[in-house]
Amino acid sequence: MARSILNILVVVLAVAGGFYQLYLKPLLTTFGYARVIESIGNTNCKNVPELQACEKIMIHQPTGLLYLACSTPISRTFWTPAVGRLNATGASRDDFVATYDPKSSSITRLKVVGYDSPRGLSLHGMDVVPSSNPNQLFVYLVNHRAPLDGIAEKVGADSSIEVFTTTVGGNTLTHVKTVEDPVIITPNDVVGSADGKSFFFTNDHGEKTGLSRELDMLGRASTSIGYCHLDHGCKFAIRGMHGNNGIVQAPNGTLYVGNALHGGLTILEPQADNSLVLADFIKTDRGMDNLSIDSNGQIWAAAFPNALLLVFKHFSDPSIPAPSSALRFSINTGKDAFYGEKYKVEKVFEDDGSVASGITSVAYDAERKRLFMHGLTAPSLVICEL
């Protein structure tokens, strides 16, 4: 009997050891466990503390004007459905879009016109798209509304996509439409069209709440991308993806999606019916949040050097610094391209949190050589000359 028990224990330990070495250890490494933080690109930077908790930033390239979707750090600790924070009583109801002009350092909080919902705005992802009229912009916003019925901790957020218009450098946001649909489950980020009529968005989980949602951490593929048209409704463009978070669209229509859990950049091509097909995947050593594309066509990603500290400490207490990094993706034109390495991935910025803490969004102005960074609960906008 003793020998049998010993043999069973040996088998169990061998299986556990194999599981740790083959799966759990690489996963913990991706999450940032024991990662050494480098100092890269963080010496010529300045902070703008008047702008806090801005989850998404966008550059209007012709003017260099920055658009930001902002809240307050304390309200984010109560109400951030993407990371399971569902205390609706502590949620902000007056989140806002602001502009920042790097030339004058002026900040403008845009006044909302024509949107009078009592549930207000609790902002997350955003896209700012020039229309055919170069002075008009369409602004697409992920709005995590509190549920009308039920307790938020049990039923989750009643999220919508809000469509607004503004003018370049203007101080108002005029509401166009609220889009709500069963396909809009757990929206995280959005990319919109230039006519103000349609958009793609990521669902960062397959369920609003529940234990099964947590299995995504281990690799369950429940996330998706939805497509909505203001006149024709919404549908799933692709399902069965993993870790979907930030999304950006290139001028040729190609979509790029960041994996926030296990890392990697997914490349997708739209079809005639607005469904999406997988074109390629670029592996990374860390999870990524929001994406942007610069005027040279390079993709930028806010990435997590230590996701464990970010999620379990910084998001609970924003005063705890969380390290940040920015990755740049481009076509590989070096010798490695001959051996099949089509893409080049560069770590352009990294900091231990003393300069840039808790960054979840980056955007690079390639003409003016400025990297802009902000985060869900970050204490300030960070601008670095690169």
C-alpha positions in Angstrom: 0.0 0.0 0.0 2.8 2.4 1.0 4.6 1.7 -2.3 1.4 2.3 -4.3 0.8 5.7 -2.5 4.4 6.6 -3.2 4.1 5.8 -6.9 0.9 7.9 -7.1 2.6 10.8 -5.4 5.6 10.6 -7.8 3.2 10.6 -10.8 1.2 13.6 -9.4 4.4 15.5 -8.7 5.7 14.7 -12.2 2.5 15.9 -13.8 2.4 19.0 -11.6 6.0 19.8 -12.4 5.4 19.4 -16.1 2.3 21.6 -16.0 4.3 24.3 -14.2 7.3 24.1 -16.6 5.3 23.9 -19.8 2.3 26.1 -19.1 2.2 27.9 -15.8 5.8 29.3 -15.8 5.6 30.8 -19.3 2.2 32.3 -18.4 3.6 33.9 -15.2 6.5 35.2 -17.2 4.1 36.8 -19.7 2.2 38.4 -16.8 5.5 39.9 -15.6 6.6 37.7 -12.7 10.3 38.3 -12.0 10.7 40.5 -15.0 13.5 43.0 -14.8 12.3 46.5 -15.8 14.6 48.5 -18.0 14.8 52.2 -18.5 14.2 53.0 -22.2 13.2 56.3 -23.7 12.2 57.8 -20.3 14.7 60.6 -19.9 13.2 63.4 -21.9 9.7 63.4 -20.6 7.2 65.7 -19.0 3.9 65.2 -17.1 0.6 67.0 -17.4 -1.1 66.2 -14.0 -4.2 68.2 -14.9 -5.3 65.3 -17.0 -5.9 62.1 -15.0 -7.3 58.6 -15.6 -7.5 59.0 -19.4 -8.0 55.4 -20.7 -7.6 56.3 -24.4 -5.7 58.9 -26.3 -5.9 59.8 -30.0 -3.9 62.3 -32.1 -5.4 64.5 -34.8 -2.4 64.4 -37.0 -2.8 67.5 -39.1 -2.9 69.8 -36.0 -1.1 67.6 -33.4 -4.1 68.0 -31.1 -4.6 65.2 -28.6 -8.1 63.8 -27.7 -8.4 61.9 -24.4 -11.3 59.9 -22.8 -10.9 60.8 -19.1 -12.4 60.0 -15.7 -11.0 60.2 -12.1 -8.6 57.7 -10.6 -10.8 57.0 -7.6 -13.9 56.3 -9.6 -12.0 53.8 -11.8 -11.1 51.8 -8.7 -14.9 51.3 -8.1 -16.2 51.0 -11.7 -14.1 49.4 -14.4 -16.1 46.5 -15.9 -13.2 45.4 -18.1 -11.3 44.2 -14.9 -14.4 43.2 -12.9 -14.8 46.3 -10.8 -18.6 46.6 -10.6 -19.4 48.9 -7.7 -21.8 51.1 -9.5 -22.3 53.4 -6.5 -18.7 54.6 -6.9 -18.8 55.1 -10.6 -18.3 58.5 -12.3 -21.3 59.6 -14.3 -19.6 62.7 -15.8 -16.5 61.3 -17.5 -15.4 63.5 -20.4 -13.5 64.0 -23.6 -10.7 66.5 -23.4 -8.3 68.0 -25.9 -4.7 68.9 -25.2 -2.7 71.2 -27.4 1.1 70.4 -27.1 2.0 73.8 -28.6 0.2 75.9 -26.0 -0.2 73.3 -23.2 -3.9 74.3 -23.2 -6.6 71.8 -22.0 -10.2 71.9 -23.1 -12.9 69.8 -21.6 -15.5 69.3 -24.3 -19.1 70.2 -23.4 -21.6 67.5 -24.2 -24.6 68.6 -26.2 -27.8 66.6 -26.8 -27.0 63.7 -24.5 -29.2 63.7 -21.4 -29.2 60.1 -20.2 -29.4 60.0 -16.3 -26.8 57.3 -16.4 -24.3 59.7 -17.8 -20.9 58.8 -19.3 -18.5 56.3 -17.9 -15.9 56.2 -20.6 -13.4 53.5 -21.8 -12.3 53.0 -25.4 -12.6 55.8 -28.0 -11.9 56.6 -31.7 -11.7 60.0 -33.3 -12.2 60.0 -37.1 -12.0 62.8 -39.6 -15.1 63.0 -41.9 -15.2 64.0 -45.5 -15.4 67.5 -44.1 -11.8 68.0 -42.8 -13.1 70.3 -40.0 -15.6 67.7 -38.7 -14.7 64.7 -36.5 -16.8 61.7 -35.5 -16.1 60.6 -31.9 -17.0 57.0 -31.0 -17.0 56.3 -27.2 -17.4 53.1 -25.2 -19.8 54.0 -22.4 -20.1 51.6 -19.4 -23.5 52.5 -18.1 -24.8 51.1 -14.9 -27.6 48.5 -15.4 -31.2 49.6 -15.3 -32.3 46.4 -13.5 -30.4 44.2 -11.1 -27.2 44.5 -9.1 -24.2 45.4 -11.2 -22.0 42.8 -9.4 -24.4 40.1 -10.6 -25.5 41.4 -14.0 -22.6 43.5 -15.1 -22.6 46.8 -17.0 -25.2 47.8 -19.6 -22.5 49.1 -22.0 -23.2 51.0 -25.2 -21.3 52.8 -27.9 -22.0 56.5 -28.2 -21.5 58.4 -31.4 -20.8 62.2 -31.3 -19.6 64.9 -33.6 -17.2 67.7 -32.9 -15.1 70.2 -34.9 -11.3 70.3 -34.9 -10.3 72.4 -32.0 -13.9 72.9 -30.9 -15.2 72.8 -27.4 -18.5 70.8 -27.8 -19.4 67.2 -28.4 -22.8 66.8 -30.1 -24.6 63.5 -29.6 -25.6 61.6 -32.7 -26.8 58.2 -31.4 -26.6 55.6 -28.6 -26.0 52.1 -30.0 -27.1 49.2 -27.7 -27.4 45.6 -28.8 -26.9 42.1 -27.4 -23.7 41.8 -29.5 -22.3 44.7 -27.4 -21.4 42.4 -24.4 -18.2 43.7 -22.8 -17.0 46.4 -25.2 -13.4 47.6 -24.7 -12.3 49.6 -27.6 -13.8 50.9 -30.9 -12.8 52.0 -34.4 -15.3 54.0 -36.4 -16.0 54.9 -40.0 -15.5 58.4 -41.6 -19.2 58.7 -42.3 -20.3 58.3 -38.7 -22.5 55.3 -39.6 -20.5 52.2 -38.6 -17.9 50.8 -36.3 -16.0 47.7 -35.2 -15.4 47.1 -31.5 -13.8 44.5 -29.3 -15.6 42.5 -26.6 -12.9 41.8 -23.9 -14.9 38.8 -22.4 -17.6 36.5 -23.5 -19.7 37.1 -20.4 -20.3 40.2 -18.3 -19.9 38.4 -15.0 -19.4 34.9 -13.6 -16.7 32.3 -12.9 -16.5 31.1 -16.5 -15.2 34.6 -17.4 -12.2 34.1 -15.3 -11.1 31.1 -17.4 -10.0 33.6 -20.1 -6.9 34.1 -18.0 -5.9 30.5 -18.7 -6.6 30.6 -22.4 -10.3 30.2 -23.0 -11.1 31.9 -26.3 -14.4 33.8 -25.5 -13.6 37.2 -26.8 -14.9 38.7 -30.1 -15.2 41.6 -32.4 -18.5 43.1 -33.3 -19.6 45.3 -36.2 -22.5 47.8 -36.0 -24.2 50.0 -38.6 -26.4 52.7 -37.3 -29.1 51.9 -39.8 -28.8 48.1 -40.0 -27.9 46.9 -36.5 -25.0 44.8 -35.1 -23.5 41.4 -35.6 -20.4 39.4 -34.7 -17.6 40.0 -37.2 -15.4 37.2 -35.6 -15.7 35.1 -32.5 -13.6 32.6 -30.6 -10.6 35.0 -30.1 -8.6 35.3 -26.9 -7.7 38.4 -24.8 -9.1 41.0 -27.1 -8.5 44.6 -26.0 -7.3 47.5 -28.1 -8.2 47.8 -31.7 -6.9 50.1 -34.5 -7.6 50.2 -38.3 -5.1 51.1 -41.0 -6.0 53.3 -43.9 -6.3 50.2 -46.2 -8.9 48.7 -43.8 -6.7 46.1 -42.1 -7.6 45.7 -38.4 -5.1 45.1 -35.6 -6.1 43.8 -32.2 -4.0 43.5 -29.0 -4.2 40.5 -26.6 -4.2 41.9 -23.1 -3.7 38.5 -21.4 -1.2 36.3 -23.2 0.2 39.0 -25.5 0.4 39.3 -29.2 -1.0 41.3 -32.1 -3.7 39.8 -34.3 -4.0 41.0 -37.9 -7.5 40.8 -39.5 -8.9 41.6 -42.9 -12.5 42.8 -43.4 -14.6 41.0 -46.0 -17.4 42.4 -48.2 -20.0 41.5 -45.6 -18.0 43.1 -42.7 -17.0 39.8 -41.3 -13.3 39.4 -40.4 -10.7 36.8 -41.3 -7.4 36.1 -39.6 -4.5 37.2 -41.7 -1.5 36.9 -39.3 -0.4 37.0 -35.6 2.7 38.6 -34.1 3.8 37.1 -30.8 4.9 39.3 -27.9 6.4 38.6 -24.5 3.7 40.6 -22.6 0.1 41.5 -22.7 -1.0 44.7 -24.5 -3.8 47.2 -24.1 -4.7 50.0 -26.5 -3.2 50.4 -29.9 -2.5 53.3 -32.3 -1.1 53.8 -35.8 1.3 56.6 -36.6 1.6 58.6 -39.9 4.3 56.2 -41.0 2.0 53.2 -40.7 3.7 51.7 -37.7 1.6 50.2 -34.9 2.1 51.3 -31.3 0.9 49.4 -28.2 0.7 50.1 -24.5 2.1 47.0 -23.0 2.3 45.5 -19.5 5.8 44.8 -18.0 4.1 43.6 -14.8 0.4 42.9 -15.3 0.1 41.3 -11.9 1.1 44.5 -10.1 -1.0 46.6 -12.4 -4.3 44.7 -12.0 -4.0 43.6 -8.4 -2.3 46.6 -6.8 -2.3 49.7 -9.0 -5.9 49.4 -10.1 -6.9 49.1 -6.5 -4.7 52.0 -5.3 -3.5 54.3 -8.1 -0.9 55.8 -5.8 1.1 52.5 -6.1 3.4 52.9 -9.2 3.1 50.3 -11.9 5.7 49.9 -14.6 4.9 50.8 -18.2 6.1 50.0 -21.7 5.4 50.9 -25.3 6.0 48.5 -28.2 6.3 49.5 -31.9 5.4 47.0 -34.7 6.7 47.5 -38.3 7.5 45.5 -41.4 10.9 43.9 -41.1 13.2 45.1 -43.7 16.3 43.6 -42.1 18.2 40.5 -42.9 15.9 38.4 -40.7 13.1 39.0 -43.1 14.8 36.5 -45.5 14.3 33.9 -42.8 10.6 34.5 -42.4 10.5 37.2 -39.7 8.0 39.4 -41.4 7.5 41.9 -38.5 9.8 43.8 -36.3 8.8 44.3 -32.6 10.7 47.0 -30.7 10.4 48.1 -27.1 10.7 51.8 -27.5 9.8 52.9 -24.0 9.9 51.3 -20.6 9.8 52.7 -17.1 9.4 51.4 -13.5 6.5 53.7 -12.9 8.4 56.7 -11.6 7.9 58.6 -14.9 4.9 56.8 -16.5 2.7 54.7 -14.1 0.0 52.4 -15.2 0.0 53.2 -18.9 -2.8 51.7 -21.0 -2.7 53.9 -24.1 0.1 55.2 -26.2 0.1 57.3 -29.4 3.1 58.6 -31.3 3.3 61.8 -33.4 5.8 60.7 -36.0 6.0 64.2 -37.5 6.7 66.0 -34.3 8.6 63.0 -32.6 6.5 62.9 -29.5 5.2 59.9 -27.6 2.0 60.4 -25.6 1.0 58.0 -22.8 -1.8 57.7 -20.4 -3.7 55.1 -18.4 -6.9 53.9 -16.9 -6.0 55.2 -13.4 -2.8 57.0 -14.3 -2.0 60.2 -12.4 -1.1 62.3 -15.5 -0.6 62.5 -19.2 3.1 61.7 -20.0 4.8 63.2 -23.1 8.3 62.0 -24.1 10.5 63.4 -26.9 11.8 60.4 -29.0 
